[in-house]
């Protein structure tokens, strides 16, 4: 590998990255911290590198300090891990001082982690992204030994989605009929096709999402995990999507897969779901009321983006509503988010803030309305709630119960923007 080739790559990054037009996503960093960005494929990890570079330039850093290398570059195909130090040598031949290092798709280099560890030990500031097919957050935590902060990157939230579509909201936006109508139209797109940054720009959104899913399926699941029974894995994903609203035991999914004529045992299903979590395709919630042993076998599973979920569904409005609630809550609360199921079924429970949330597409049916309300009232009787909500597609009201419990009913598009 010639040093001049690396110098050219560094110069090219310094020329074009400051000019990239980005929708700025909210992000905060430790002043001297090094970071690894992880998330589902196509969620915008590379753009987080570009954004961080532009932030540092705005803070007063010189573009000459920036070294951006995309290891998907065909000029680097022959680069080996023992050659990675040539990047530092190339920079030293161009500029004095210690560079800020940005490495995109570094997992293409076998043994990259040794170089990354050495850079951290030498107090370089480094920002890394990589494909989930070869680099997952649990791998990073083991390999890099606490030297890097792990930053989870998700598809756009609804607020970010509006911003990317140049829909600006002021505090009084709800009182503007035109703006409110625009928000509701945008939400319909977001609700069905999700928040992947690129999906906004294509007309054939379902085709794009199917292609993305196939990339995740083959590269991040089949190839990475050396799966032989692709049919069983594909059917597991489908049955998981169809069961998104209910607590699901692995043996139930196994039986559903077997009903199609495909042999798949419960322990294999458990393994497959673990692979999907590793690829950031799905996430799982535990039952707050269950015993520890039961938490590992019965969970609720949600997809990281409504667009991915929707490709599996027909007439799946209620599933999409609950899945979107789960996405919003999980991104903010992570492992502190549960569901509650012990004689009472409550969709989401946050014990630290004493908050319970039901997802209900419509409250117009009296029986459905009573079921959702009574579940919150019963939970409040022995787990006193400070906040009780029912998230709907469009309905909004406040319900005051005799026991003093106030239940807020909110449309999801408004709740997501709070």
C-alpha positions as a Markdown table, in Angstrom:
| # | Residue | x | y | z |
|---|---|---|---|---|
| 1 | Unk | 0.0 | 0.0 | 0.0 |
| 2 | Unk | 1.5 | 3.3 | -1.1 |
| 3 | Unk | 1.5 | 6.2 | 1.4 |
| 4 | Unk | 0.5 | 8.6 | -1.4 |
| 5 | Unk | -2.8 | 6.7 | -1.9 |
| 6 | Unk | -3.7 | 7.2 | 1.8 |
| 7 | Unk | -2.7 | 10.9 | 1.5 |
| 8 | Unk | -5.1 | 11.3 | -1.4 |
| 9 | Unk | -7.9 | 9.6 | 0.5 |
| 10 | Unk | -7.3 | 12.0 | 3.5 |
| 11 | Unk | -7.3 | 15.0 | 1.2 |
| 12 | Unk | -10.6 | 13.9 | -0.5 |
| 13 | Unk | -12.3 | 13.5 | 2.9 |
| 14 | Unk | -11.1 | 17.0 | 4.0 |
| 15 | Unk | -12.5 | 18.4 | 0.7 |
| 16 | Unk | -16.0 | 17.0 | 0.5 |
| 17 | Unk | -17.2 | 16.1 | 4.1 |
| 18 | Unk | -17.5 | 19.8 | 5.2 |
| 19 | Unk | -19.7 | 20.4 | 2.2 |
| 20 | Unk | -22.2 | 17.6 | 2.8 |
| 21 | Unk | -25.7 | 18.8 | 3.5 |
| 22 | Unk | -27.0 | 17.1 | 6.7 |
| 23 | Unk | -30.0 | 17.1 | 8.8 |
| 24 | Unk | -28.4 | 17.5 | 12.2 |
| 25 | Unk | -29.4 | 14.9 | 14.7 |
| 26 | Unk | -29.2 | 15.6 | 18.4 |
| 27 | Unk | -26.0 | 14.1 | 19.9 |
| 28 | Unk | -23.6 | 14.9 | 22.7 |
| 29 | Unk | -20.1 | 13.7 | 23.2 |
| 30 | Unk | -17.4 | 13.6 | 25.9 |
| 31 | Unk | -14.8 | 16.2 | 25.0 |
| 32 | Unk | -11.9 | 13.7 | 24.5 |
| 33 | Unk | -14.0 | 10.5 | 24.1 |
| 34 | Unk | -13.6 | 7.9 | 21.4 |
| 35 | Unk | -16.8 | 6.4 | 20.0 |
| 36 | Unk | -18.1 | 3.4 | 18.1 |
| 37 | Unk | -21.5 | 3.9 | 16.4 |
| 38 | Unk | -23.7 | 0.8 | 16.2 |
| 39 | Unk | -27.2 | 0.2 | 14.9 |
| 40 | Unk | -29.3 | -1.5 | 12.3 |
| 41 | Unk | -28.0 | -1.3 | 8.7 |
| 42 | Unk | -28.8 | 2.0 | 6.9 |
| 43 | Unk | -29.9 | 3.8 | 10.1 |
| 44 | Unk | -27.3 | 6.6 | 9.4 |
| 45 | Unk | -24.1 | 5.6 | 11.2 |
| 46 | Unk | -21.9 | 7.1 | 8.5 |
| 47 | Unk | -23.8 | 10.3 | 8.6 |
| 48 | Unk | -23.1 | 10.5 | 12.3 |
| 49 | Unk | -19.4 | 10.5 | 11.5 |
| 50 | Unk | -19.9 | 13.4 | 9.0 |
| 51 | Unk | -22.0 | 15.3 | 11.5 |
| 52 | Unk | -19.4 | 14.9 | 14.2 |
| 53 | Unk | -16.7 | 16.2 | 11.8 |
| 54 | Unk | -18.8 | 19.2 | 11.0 |
| 55 | Unk | -19.5 | 19.8 | 14.7 |
| 56 | Unk | -15.7 | 19.8 | 15.5 |
| 57 | Unk | -15.0 | 22.2 | 12.7 |
| 58 | Unk | -17.7 | 24.5 | 14.1 |
| 59 | Unk | -16.1 | 24.3 | 17.5 |
| 60 | Unk | -12.8 | 25.6 | 16.1 |
| 61 | Unk | -10.9 | 22.6 | 14.9 |
| 62 | Unk | -9.0 | 22.9 | 11.6 |
| 63 | Unk | -10.0 | 20.7 | 8.7 |
| 64 | Unk | -6.3 | 19.7 | 8.5 |
| 65 | Unk | -6.8 | 17.8 | 11.8 |
| 66 | Unk | -9.5 | 15.5 | 10.2 |
| 67 | Unk | -8.6 | 12.0 | 8.9 |
| 68 | Unk | -11.6 | 10.3 | 7.4 |
| 69 | Unk | -11.1 | 6.8 | 5.8 |
| 70 | Unk | -13.9 | 4.7 | 4.4 |
| 71 | Unk | -12.6 | 1.1 | 4.2 |
| 72 | Unk | -15.2 | 0.3 | 1.5 |
| 73 | Unk | -12.9 | 2.3 | -0.8 |
| 74 | Unk | -11.7 | -0.1 | -3.6 |
| 75 | Unk | -8.2 | 1.5 | -3.3 |
| 76 | Unk | -7.9 | -0.1 | 0.2 |
| 77 | Unk | -8.9 | -3.6 | -0.8 |
| 78 | Unk | -5.4 | -5.0 | -0.3 |
| 79 | Unk | -4.8 | -3.2 | 3.0 |
| 80 | Unk | -4.0 | -5.6 | 5.9 |
| 81 | Unk | -4.2 | -4.9 | 9.7 |
| 82 | Unk | -0.4 | -4.7 | 9.9 |
| 83 | Unk | -0.5 | -1.9 | 7.3 |
| 84 | Unk | -3.0 | 0.3 | 9.2 |
| 85 | Unk | -0.2 | 2.3 | 10.8 |
| 86 | Unk | 0.4 | 3.8 | 7.3 |
| 87 | Unk | -2.6 | 6.0 | 7.9 |
| 88 | Unk | -0.7 | 7.8 | 10.7 |
| 89 | Unk | 2.5 | 7.9 | 8.7 |
| 90 | Unk | 0.6 | 9.4 | 5.7 |
| 91 | Unk | -0.9 | 12.1 | 8.0 |
| 92 | Unk | 2.5 | 12.9 | 9.5 |
| 93 | Unk | 3.9 | 13.5 | 6.1 |
| 94 | Unk | 1.2 | 16.0 | 5.4 |
| 95 | Unk | 0.6 | 17.8 | 8.8 |
| 96 | Unk | 2.1 | 18.2 | 12.2 |
| 97 | Unk | 0.2 | 17.3 | 15.4 |
| 98 | Unk | -2.2 | 14.6 | 16.4 |
| 99 | Unk | -5.2 | 14.0 | 14.0 |
| 100 | Unk | -8.8 | 13.3 | 14.8 |
| 101 | Unk | -9.5 | 9.9 | 13.3 |
| 102 | Unk | -12.8 | 8.8 | 11.6 |
| 103 | Unk | -13.0 | 5.2 | 10.3 |
| 104 | Unk | -16.0 | 4.0 | 8.3 |
| 105 | Unk | -16.6 | 0.3 | 7.8 |
| 106 | Unk | -13.3 | -0.6 | 9.5 |
| 107 | Unk | -14.5 | -4.2 | 10.0 |
| 108 | Unk | -13.4 | -4.8 | 6.4 |
| 109 | Unk | -9.9 | -5.1 | 7.8 |
| 110 | Unk | -9.3 | -8.4 | 9.6 |
| 111 | Unk | -7.7 | -7.7 | 13.0 |
| 112 | Unk | -8.7 | -4.0 | 13.0 |
| 113 | Unk | -9.4 | -4.1 | 16.7 |
| 114 | Unk | -5.8 | -4.3 | 17.7 |
| 115 | Unk | -5.1 | -1.1 | 15.8 |
| 116 | Unk | -8.2 | 0.6 | 17.4 |
| 117 | Unk | -7.0 | -0.4 | 20.9 |
| 118 | Unk | -3.5 | 0.9 | 20.3 |
| 119 | Unk | -4.9 | 4.3 | 19.1 |
| 120 | Unk | -7.0 | 4.6 | 22.3 |
| 121 | Unk | -4.0 | 3.7 | 24.5 |
| 122 | Unk | -2.0 | 6.4 | 22.7 |
| 123 | Unk | -4.8 | 8.9 | 23.5 |
| 124 | Unk | -6.0 | 9.5 | 19.9 |
| 125 | Unk | -9.6 | 10.5 | 19.5 |
| 126 | Unk | -11.2 | 8.0 | 17.3 |
| 127 | Unk | -14.7 | 7.5 | 15.8 |
| 128 | Unk | -15.6 | 4.2 | 14.2 |
| 129 | Unk | -18.6 | 2.7 | 12.4 |
| 130 | Unk | -18.9 | -0.8 | 11.1 |
| 131 | Unk | -21.4 | -3.2 | 9.5 |
| 132 | Unk | -23.4 | -5.4 | 11.8 |
| 133 | Unk | -22.4 | -8.4 | 9.8 |
| 134 | Unk | -19.0 | -8.3 | 11.4 |
| 135 | Unk | -19.0 | -5.9 | 14.3 |
| 136 | Unk | -21.7 | -5.8 | 17.0 |
| 137 | Unk | -21.9 | -3.9 | 20.2 |
| 138 | Unk | -21.2 | -6.9 | 22.4 |
| 139 | Unk | -18.1 | -7.7 | 20.2 |
| 140 | Unk | -16.9 | -4.2 | 20.7 |
| 141 | Unk | -17.4 | -4.2 | 24.4 |
| 142 | Unk | -15.3 | -7.3 | 24.7 |
| 143 | Unk | -12.7 | -6.4 | 22.1 |
| 144 | Unk | -12.1 | -2.7 | 22.9 |
| 145 | Unk | -12.2 | -3.2 | 26.7 |
| 146 | Unk | -13.9 | -0.1 | 27.8 |
| 147 | Unk | -11.7 | 2.2 | 25.8 |
| 148 | Unk | -14.5 | 3.4 | 23.5 |
| 149 | Unk | -18.0 | 4.8 | 24.2 |
| 150 | Unk | -20.7 | 2.9 | 22.4 |
| 151 | Unk | -23.3 | 5.1 | 20.7 |
| 152 | Unk | -26.5 | 3.5 | 19.6 |
| 153 | Unk | -27.9 | 4.9 | 16.3 |
| 154 | Unk | -31.5 | 4.4 | 15.4 |
| 155 | Unk | -33.6 | 5.4 | 12.4 |
| 156 | Unk | -35.2 | 8.8 | 12.6 |
| 157 | Unk | -37.6 | 9.6 | 15.4 |
| 158 | Unk | -40.8 | 11.3 | 14.2 |
| 159 | Unk | -39.4 | 14.7 | 15.3 |
| 160 | Unk | -36.3 | 14.1 | 13.3 |
| 161 | Unk | -38.4 | 12.8 | 10.4 |
| 162 | Unk | -40.3 | 16.0 | 10.3 |
| 163 | Unk | -37.1 | 18.0 | 10.5 |
| 164 | Unk | -35.6 | 16.1 | 7.6 |
| 165 | Unk | -38.7 | 16.9 | 5.6 |
| 166 | Unk | -38.3 | 20.6 | 6.5 |
| 167 | Unk | -41.4 | 20.7 | 8.6 |
| 168 | Unk | -40.6 | 23.2 | 11.4 |
| 169 | Unk | -42.7 | 23.2 | 14.5 |
| 170 | Unk | -43.1 | 26.1 | 16.9 |
| 171 | Unk | -44.8 | 25.9 | 20.3 |
| 172 | Unk | -48.2 | 26.9 | 18.8 |
| 173 | Unk | -48.1 | 24.4 | 15.9 |
| 174 | Unk | -51.2 | 22.6 | 16.9 |
| 175 | Unk | -53.3 | 25.8 | 16.4 |
| 176 | Unk | -52.3 | 26.1 | 12.8 |
| 177 | Unk | -54.7 | 24.0 | 10.7 |
| 178 | Unk | -52.3 | 23.9 | 7.8 |
| 179 | Unk | -49.2 | 22.9 | 9.8 |
| 180 | Unk | -51.2 | 20.3 | 11.8 |
| 181 | Unk | -52.5 | 18.7 | 8.6 |
| 182 | Unk | -48.9 | 18.6 | 7.3 |
| 183 | Unk | -47.8 | 16.8 | 10.4 |
| 184 | Unk | -50.6 | 14.3 | 10.2 |
| 185 | Unk | -49.8 | 13.6 | 6.5 |
| 186 | Unk | -46.1 | 13.1 | 7.3 |
| 187 | Unk | -47.0 | 10.8 | 10.2 |
| 188 | Unk | -49.0 | 8.5 | 7.9 |
| 189 | Unk | -45.8 | 8.0 | 5.9 |
| 190 | Unk | -43.7 | 7.6 | 9.0 |
| 191 | Unk | -46.2 | 5.2 | 10.6 |
| 192 | Unk | -46.2 | 2.8 | 7.6 |
| 193 | Unk | -42.7 | 3.1 | 6.2 |
| 194 | Unk | -40.6 | 4.0 | 9.2 |
| 195 | Unk | -37.7 | 6.4 | 9.7 |
| 196 | Unk | -34.7 | 5.1 | 7.7 |
| 197 | Unk | -33.2 | 8.2 | 6.3 |
| 198 | Unk | -33.0 | 7.0 | 2.7 |
| 199 | Unk | -36.5 | 5.6 | 2.5 |
| 200 | Unk | -37.9 | 9.2 | 2.5 |
| 201 | Unk | -36.2 | 9.8 | -0.9 |
| 202 | Unk | -37.6 | 6.8 | -2.8 |
| 203 | Unk | -41.0 | 6.4 | -4.4 |
| 204 | Unk | -41.0 | 2.6 | -4.2 |
| 205 | Unk | -40.7 | 2.5 | -0.4 |
| 206 | Unk | -41.9 | -1.1 | 0.2 |
| 207 | Unk | -39.4 | -2.4 | -2.5 |
| 208 | Unk | -36.6 | -0.4 | -0.8 |
| 209 | Unk | -37.5 | -1.9 | 2.6 |
| 210 | Unk | -37.7 | -5.4 | 1.2 |
| 211 | Unk | -34.2 | -5.0 | -0.3 |
| 212 | Unk | -32.9 | -3.7 | 3.0 |
| 213 | Unk | -34.4 | -6.6 | 4.9 |
| 214 | Unk | -32.8 | -9.1 | 2.5 |
| 215 | Unk | -29.4 | -7.4 | 3.1 |
| 216 | Unk | -29.9 | -7.7 | 6.8 |
| 217 | Unk | -31.2 | -11.3 | 6.5 |
| 218 | Unk | -28.3 | -12.6 | 4.4 |
| 219 | Unk | -25.3 | -10.5 | 5.5 |
| 220 | Unk | -26.1 | -9.8 | 9.2 |
| 221 | Unk | -27.9 | -13.0 | 10.0 |
| 222 | Unk | -27.2 | -15.9 | 7.6 |
| 223 | Unk | -23.6 | -15.2 | 6.7 |
| 224 | Unk | -22.4 | -13.9 | 10.0 |
| 225 | Unk | -23.9 | -16.7 | 12.1 |
| 226 | Unk | -23.3 | -19.5 | 9.5 |
| 227 | Unk | -27.0 | -20.4 | 9.5 |
| 228 | Unk | -27.8 | -23.5 | 7.3 |
| 229 | Unk | -31.6 | -23.6 | 7.7 |
| 230 | Unk | -32.5 | -20.3 | 6.0 |
| 231 | Unk | -36.1 | -21.2 | 5.7 |
| 232 | Unk | -36.5 | -21.7 | 9.5 |
| 233 | Unk | -34.8 | -18.3 | 10.1 |
| 234 | Unk | -37.0 | -16.5 | 7.6 |
| 235 | Unk | -40.2 | -18.1 | 9.0 |
| 236 | Unk | -39.1 | -17.2 | 12.6 |
| 237 | Unk | -38.8 | -13.6 | 11.6 |
| 238 | Unk | -42.2 | -13.7 | 10.0 |
| 239 | Unk | -43.9 | -15.3 | 13.0 |
| 240 | Unk | -42.2 | -12.9 | 15.3 |
| 241 | Unk | -43.6 | -10.0 | 13.4 |
| 242 | Unk | -47.1 | -11.5 | 13.4 |
| 243 | Unk | -46.8 | -11.9 | 17.2 |
| 244 | Unk | -45.5 | -8.4 | 17.9 |
| 245 | Unk | -48.3 | -7.3 | 20.3 |
| 246 | Unk | -48.2 | -10.3 | 22.7 |
| 247 | Unk | -45.8 | -12.0 | 25.1 |
| 248 | Unk | -44.4 | -14.9 | 23.2 |
| 249 | Unk | -42.7 | -18.0 | 24.4 |
| 250 | Unk | -40.0 | -19.5 | 22.2 |
| 251 | Unk | -41.8 | -22.8 | 22.0 |
| 252 | Unk | -44.9 | -21.1 | 20.7 |
| 253 | Unk | -42.9 | -19.5 | 17.8 |
| 254 | Unk | -41.3 | -23.0 | 17.3 |
| 255 | Unk | -44.7 | -24.5 | 16.9 |
| 256 | Unk | -45.9 | -21.8 | 14.5 |
| 257 | Unk | -42.8 | -22.4 | 12.4 |
| 258 | Unk | -43.4 | -26.2 | 12.5 |
| 259 | Unk | -47.0 | -25.7 | 11.4 |
| 260 | Unk | -45.6 | -24.6 | 8.0 |
| 261 | Unk | -43.7 | -27.9 | 7.6 |
| 262 | Unk | -40.3 | -26.5 | 8.6 |
| 263 | Unk | -38.5 | -28.2 | 11.5 |
| 264 | Unk | -37.3 | -25.8 | 14.1 |
| 265 | Unk | -36.9 | -26.4 | 17.9 |
| 266 | Unk | -37.5 | -23.8 | 20.6 |
| 267 | Unk | -33.8 | -23.5 | 21.5 |
| 268 | Unk | -33.1 | -22.7 | 17.8 |
| 269 | Unk | -35.8 | -20.0 | 17.8 |
| 270 | Unk | -34.2 | -18.5 | 20.9 |
| 271 | Unk | -30.8 | -18.5 | 19.2 |
| 272 | Unk | -32.3 | -16.9 | 16.0 |
| 273 | Unk | -34.0 | -14.1 | 18.0 |
| 274 | Unk | -30.7 | -13.5 | 19.7 |
| 275 | Unk | -29.1 | -13.1 | 16.3 |
| 276 | Unk | -31.8 | -10.6 | 15.3 |
| 277 | Unk | -31.2 | -8.6 | 18.4 |
| 278 | Unk | -27.4 | -8.6 | 17.7 |
| 279 | Unk | -28.1 | -7.2 | 14.3 |
| 280 | Unk | -30.2 | -4.4 | 15.9 |
| 281 | Unk | -33.2 | -5.6 | 13.9 |
| 282 | Unk | -35.4 | -6.4 | 16.9 |
| 283 | Unk | -35.4 | -5.6 | 20.6 |
| 284 | Unk | -37.1 | -7.5 | 23.5 |
| 285 | Unk | -38.9 | -6.5 | 26.7 |
| 286 | Unk | -39.2 | -8.5 | 29.9 |
| 287 | Unk | -42.3 | -8.9 | 32.0 |
| 288 | Unk | -41.8 | -6.9 | 35.2 |
| 289 | Unk | -44.1 | -9.2 | 37.1 |
| 290 | Unk | -42.5 | -12.5 | 36.1 |
| 291 | Unk | -39.9 | -14.6 | 37.9 |
| 292 | Unk | -36.4 | -14.2 | 36.7 |
| 293 | Unk | -36.3 | -17.7 | 35.2 |
| 294 | Unk | -39.4 | -16.9 | 33.1 |
| 295 | Unk | -38.0 | -13.6 | 31.8 |
| 296 | Unk | -35.6 | -15.5 | 29.6 |
| 297 | Unk | -38.2 | -17.7 | 27.9 |
| 298 | Unk | -41.3 | -15.4 | 27.5 |
| 299 | Unk | -40.8 | -11.9 | 26.2 |
| 300 | Unk | -42.4 | -9.3 | 23.9 |
| 301 | Unk | -40.4 | -8.7 | 20.8 |
| 302 | Unk | -40.6 | -5.5 | 18.7 |
| 303 | Unk | -39.0 | -4.4 | 15.4 |
| 304 | Unk | -36.5 | -1.4 | 15.5 |
| 305 | Unk | -38.4 | 0.3 | 12.7 |
| 306 | Unk | -42.1 | 0.3 | 11.6 |
| 307 | Unk | -41.1 | 0.0 | 7.9 |
| 308 | Unk | -39.2 | -3.3 | 8.6 |
| 309 | Unk | -42.2 | -4.6 | 10.5 |
| 310 | Unk | -44.7 | -3.5 | 7.9 |
| 311 | Unk | -43.2 | -5.6 | 5.1 |
| 312 | Unk | -44.4 | -8.7 | 7.1 |
| 313 | Unk | -48.0 | -7.5 | 7.8 |
| 314 | Unk | -51.3 | -7.2 | 6.0 |
| 315 | Unk | -53.7 | -4.9 | 7.6 |
| 316 | Unk | -51.4 | -4.5 | 10.6 |
| 317 | Unk | -52.4 | -1.0 | 11.9 |
| 318 | Unk | -52.8 | -2.1 | 15.6 |
| 319 | Unk | -49.4 | -3.9 | 15.5 |
| 320 | Unk | -47.7 | -0.8 | 13.9 |
| 321 | Unk | -49.2 | 1.4 | 16.6 |
| 322 | Unk | -47.9 | -0.7 | 19.5 |
| 323 | Unk | -44.5 | -1.2 | 17.8 |
| 324 | Unk | -44.0 | 2.5 | 17.3 |
| 325 | Unk | -44.9 | 3.1 | 21.0 |
| 326 | Unk | -42.3 | 0.5 | 21.9 |
| 327 | Unk | -39.6 | 2.1 | 19.6 |
| 328 | Unk | -40.2 | 5.5 | 21.1 |
| 329 | Unk | -40.0 | 4.3 | 24.7 |
| 330 | Unk | -37.1 | 1.9 | 24.2 |
| 331 | Unk | -34.9 | 4.5 | 22.6 |
| 332 | Unk | -35.4 | 6.7 | 25.7 |
| 333 | Unk | -35.5 | 4.1 | 28.5 |
| 334 | Unk | -33.7 | 1.0 | 27.2 |
| 335 | Unk | -33.5 | -1.8 | 29.7 |
| 336 | Unk | -35.7 | 0.2 | 32.2 |
| 337 | Unk | -38.7 | -0.5 | 30.0 |
| 338 | Unk | -41.0 | -3.5 | 30.7 |
| 339 | Unk | -44.4 | -4.8 | 30.0 |
| 340 | Unk | -46.7 | -6.0 | 32.9 |
| 341 | Unk | -48.5 | -9.3 | 32.8 |
| 342 | Unk | -49.8 | -11.0 | 36.0 |
| 343 | Unk | -53.6 | -11.2 | 36.0 |
| 344 | Unk | -53.4 | -7.8 | 34.4 |
| 345 | Unk | -52.0 | -7.0 | 30.9 |
| 346 | Unk | -50.4 | -3.6 | 30.5 |
| 347 | Unk | -48.4 | -2.9 | 27.3 |
| 348 | Unk | -45.6 | -0.8 | 28.8 |
| 349 | Unk | -44.4 | -0.2 | 32.4 |
| 350 | Unk | -41.7 | 2.1 | 33.6 |
| 351 | Unk | -41.3 | 1.3 | 37.3 |
| 352 | Unk | -38.8 | 4.1 | 38.1 |
| 353 | Unk | -41.2 | 6.8 | 37.0 |
| 354 | Unk | -44.3 | 4.8 | 38.0 |
| 355 | Unk | -45.7 | 5.1 | 34.5 |
| 356 | Unk | -48.0 | 2.7 | 32.6 |
| 357 | Unk | -48.9 | 3.0 | 29.0 |
| 358 | Unk | -51.5 | 1.2 | 26.9 |
| 359 | Unk | -51.4 | 1.2 | 23.1 |
| 360 | Unk | -54.9 | 1.1 | 21.6 |
| 361 | Unk | -55.6 | 2.0 | 18.0 |
| 362 | Unk | -59.2 | 3.2 | 18.7 |
| 363 | Unk | -61.3 | 3.7 | 21.9 |
| 364 | Unk | -64.6 | 3.9 | 20.0 |
| 365 | Unk | -65.5 | 0.3 | 20.9 |
| 366 | Unk | -66.9 | 0.3 | 24.5 |
| 367 | Unk | -65.6 | -3.2 | 25.3 |
| 368 | Unk | -62.1 | -2.3 | 24.1 |
| 369 | Unk | -62.2 | 1.0 | 26.0 |
| 370 | Unk | -63.2 | -0.6 | 29.2 |
| 371 | Unk | -60.5 | -3.2 | 28.9 |
| 372 | Unk | -57.7 | -0.7 | 28.4 |
| 373 | Unk | -58.9 | 1.6 | 31.2 |
| 374 | Unk | -59.5 | -1.2 | 33.7 |
| 375 | Unk | -56.0 | -2.6 | 33.2 |
| 376 | Unk | -54.5 | 0.7 | 34.3 |
| 377 | Unk | -56.9 | 1.0 | 37.2 |
| 378 | Unk | -56.1 | -2.5 | 38.5 |
| 379 | Unk | -52.3 | -1.9 | 38.1 |
| 380 | Unk | -52.7 | 1.4 | 40.0 |
| 381 | Unk | -54.3 | -0.5 | 43.0 |
| 382 | Unk | -51.0 | -2.3 | 43.9 |
| 383 | Unk | -48.4 | -0.4 | 41.9 |
| 384 | Unk | -49.5 | 3.3 | 42.4 |
| 385 | Unk | -49.0 | 5.2 | 39.2 |
| 386 | Unk | -47.9 | 8.8 | 38.7 |
| 387 | Unk | -48.6 | 8.7 | 35.0 |
| 388 | Unk | -51.2 | 6.6 | 33.1 |
| 389 | Unk | -51.6 | 7.0 | 29.4 |
| 390 | Unk | -53.5 | 5.4 | 26.5 |
| 391 | Unk | -51.9 | 6.0 | 23.1 |
| 392 | Unk | -54.3 | 6.0 | 20.2 |
| 393 | Unk | -54.2 | 6.7 | 16.5 |
| 394 | Unk | -56.2 | 9.9 | 16.7 |
| 395 | Unk | -58.3 | 10.2 | 19.8 |
| 396 | Unk | -57.6 | 12.6 | 22.7 |
| 397 | Unk | -59.3 | 13.1 | 26.1 |
| 398 | Unk | -58.7 | 12.9 | 29.8 |
| 399 | Unk | -60.4 | 10.2 | 32.0 |
| 400 | Unk | -60.7 | 10.8 | 35.7 |
| 401 | Unk | -61.4 | 7.7 | 37.8 |
| 402 | Unk | -63.1 | 7.6 | 41.2 |
| 403 | Unk | -59.8 | 6.3 | 42.9 |
| 404 | Unk | -58.1 | 9.5 | 41.8 |
| 405 | Unk | -56.3 | 8.1 | 38.9 |
| 406 | Unk | -56.0 | 10.4 | 35.9 |
| 407 | Unk | -55.6 | 8.7 | 32.5 |
| 408 | Unk | -54.5 | 10.7 | 29.5 |
| 409 | Unk | -55.6 | 9.6 | 26.1 |
| 410 | Unk | -53.4 | 10.9 | 23.4 |
| 411 | Unk | -52.9 | 10.5 | 19.6 |
| 412 | Unk | -49.6 | 8.9 | 18.9 |
| 413 | Unk | -48.4 | 11.6 | 16.4 |
| 414 | Unk | -48.8 | 14.2 | 19.1 |
| 415 | Unk | -47.3 | 12.1 | 21.9 |
| 416 | Unk | -44.2 | 11.4 | 19.8 |
| 417 | Unk | -43.5 | 15.1 | 19.5 |
| 418 | Unk | -43.7 | 15.9 | 23.3 |
